[in-house]
Amino acid sequence: RAALLTGGRTHHELLLIEVGSAEGPLQGKRIGLYHVGWKVGDSMTELETVYKRLNELGYPVEGLSDHTISHSLYLRDPDGNEVELYVDNPDYDWRVDNSWMEAPVKPLRIRD
């Protein structure tokens, strides 16, 4: 149901996920762009800085997730597409352990 493409620098530079049939318009299941993810640094401190900046600007953060391999913030762009801002978890070595693919998503705590 998914393909992870990497050049070897990180666990995936591109992730393609099968979504199946979908109906529009831009709510719920739909055809077209759904999600983009951007790496915003190399540490939790950098992700916390992004989170604080979004709060200062009044931009709503819809979710915070610990994916084992990475830590992510989620928000929406003006068209309703999900935007993920993330950093890799420096304590996890994806080169030797692929169990993250089956790990449940956990809540992420951000320091205030």
N, C-alpha and C positions, 0 to 999 in steps of 0.2 A: 504494500500500500504506500510505500515511500521509497525514495532514492536519495541518498546523501552523496554529494559530489565534493571531492576534496583534492587539492593539489598537494596535500601533506603538511601544510602549515597549521591547520586547525581541523577540528572534527568534521566540519562541513562549511564550504563556502557557498554552496547552493543546496537547498533542501526542496525536493519536489514531493508533494503529498497528493495522493489520489483522493478526490472528494466525491466522485460519483455524480449522479444526476442532480440537477439543481434548477430551481425556479427563481425568477427575479420578482420585483426590482431589488435594489440594493439593501435588502434586509434578509436576515436568516440565510438559508442556503441559496447560493447564487453562482452563476458562471462568471468568470472573470477574476481579476485580482482580489485576493482576500487579505493577504498578509505579507508584510515585508519586515525583515529584521536587520538592524544595524548594530554592529559592534561599536561601543562608545568608549572603550578603554580596556585596561588590563587588570583592574582591581575593583573590589567592592567600594572602596573610597571614591573612585571615579563614578561608579553608578549612583552612589548616594549623592554626589555633587549634581549629577544630572537630575535626579529626583527632586532635590531641593530647588534647583533652578526652575523646573516645571511648576512646582508649587508657588514659587515667587511670581511667576508669570500668570498664575491662575489657570494653567492648562491641566485639565483633569486626567489623572492616572487611573486607568480602569482596573489594573491588576498588577500584582507582584508575584513572581514565581521563581522557585528554586527547582531547576531542571536537572540537578545533580551535576551535570557537565557545565552548566552556565546559570547565571542569575539574570532575570529579566524584568523589565517594566513594560506595561502594555498601555497604549493609548490609541486614539482614532485620529486619522487625518480628516480634513474637511469633507472628503467624499465617503467617509464611513469605513475605510479600509483599516484593518488592525495594523498598528506599527509596534514592533518589538524593539526595545533598546536594551542591549545586553552586554555583559562581560563574561568571559570564560571563567570558570572556577579554577584558580591556580592550584588547588589542592587535589585536582582530579586528573589523572593521566589517561586520556582517551585512547592513546596509542596502545596501551596494554590491557585496558578494561572497557569492554563495550556493554557492560551491564546497565549503563545509563539509558539505553534504548528501551529497556523494560521497566525502569524505575518509575514510580508514580511521581507526578508533579506535586511539589510541596509548597506551602506558603513561604514567602520570602519576607524577612523582617529587615526594614531599613532603619538605621539609627537616625534619630532626629537631631 
